[in-house]
Amino acid sequence: MLALNQMLAELAGARHISSPVDFIVPAADAAFVDSLLVREQLKEFVVINPGGGWPTKRWLRKVRTAGERIQEDCGFLWRYDRSR
């Protein structure tokens, strides 16, 4: 699907530009994650962001299925936390 989207974008005149993406994480958020990793004794984990800016990119209903699949296939503990 990604390759199809890229091809359609190129046909419409878009250029492929590769550049690094910097994520600015507030210190309080970084401290929260660090404490969570220590408390839960996590060294390997997967983060799923169920939201999105566009209605077509919001897939909250499929989050549970994705989390359960990750747990089954990879052995990661599935936990959905709506508090943050």
C-alpha positions as CSV (number, residue, x, y, z in Angstrom):
1,M,0.0,0.0,0.0
2,L,2.8,2.4,0.8
3,A,4.5,1.7,-2.6
4,L,1.2,2.4,-4.3
5,N,0.7,5.7,-2.4
6,Q,4.3,6.8,-3.3
7,M,3.7,5.9,-7.0
8,L,0.5,7.9,-7.1
9,A,2.1,10.8,-5.4
10,E,5.0,10.8,-7.9
11,L,2.6,10.6,-10.8
12,A,0.9,13.7,-9.4
13,G,4.2,15.5,-9.4
14,A,5.5,14.9,-5.8
15,R,9.2,14.4,-5.3
16,H,10.6,11.9,-2.8
17,I,12.8,13.8,-0.2
18,S,14.5,11.9,2.6
19,S,15.4,13.8,5.7
20,P,15.7,13.0,9.3
21,V,12.8,13.8,11.6
22,D,13.4,15.3,15.0
23,F,10.9,14.6,17.8
24,I,11.0,17.2,20.6
25,V,10.0,15.4,23.8
26,P,9.2,17.6,26.8
27,A,11.3,16.8,29.8
28,A,8.3,15.9,31.9
29,D,7.1,13.4,29.3
30,A,10.6,11.9,29.0
31,A,10.8,11.6,32.9
32,F,7.4,9.9,32.9
33,V,8.4,7.3,30.3
34,D,11.7,6.7,32.0
35,S,10.0,6.0,35.4
36,L,7.4,3.8,33.7
37,L,10.1,1.7,32.0
38,V,11.9,1.3,35.4
39,R,8.7,0.5,37.3
40,E,7.5,-2.0,34.8
41,Q,11.0,-3.4,34.2
42,L,10.7,-2.9,30.5
43,K,13.6,-3.1,28.1
44,E,11.8,-3.9,24.9
45,F,8.4,-2.5,24.1
46,V,6.1,-1.4,21.3
47,V,4.2,1.9,21.3
48,I,0.9,2.2,19.4
49,N,-0.6,5.6,18.7
50,P,-4.3,5.0,18.0
51,G,-5.0,8.6,17.1
52,G,-4.3,10.8,14.2
53,G,-4.9,14.2,12.8
54,W,-7.2,13.1,10.0
55,P,-10.4,11.1,10.6
56,T,-9.3,8.5,8.1
57,K,-6.1,7.9,10.1
58,R,-7.9,7.2,13.4
59,W,-8.0,3.5,14.0
60,L,-8.9,3.3,17.7
61,R,-11.3,0.3,17.1
62,K,-8.4,-1.7,15.7
63,V,-5.9,-1.0,18.5
64,R,-7.0,-3.9,20.7
65,T,-6.6,-6.4,17.8
66,A,-3.2,-5.0,16.9
67,G,-2.1,-5.2,20.5
68,E,-3.3,-8.7,20.9
69,R,-1.5,-9.8,17.7
70,I,1.7,-8.2,18.9
71,Q,1.4,-10.1,22.2
72,E,0.7,-13.4,20.4
73,D,3.4,-13.1,17.7
74,C,6.1,-11.3,19.6
75,G,5.5,-12.2,23.2
76,F,5.1,-8.6,24.3
77,L,2.7,-7.9,27.1
78,W,-0.4,-6.0,25.8
79,R,-1.7,-3.2,27.9
80,Y,-3.9,-0.3,26.9
81,D,-3.5,2.7,29.1
82,R,-5.8,5.7,28.4
83,S,-4.5,7.7,31.3
84,R,-1.7,9.4,29.2
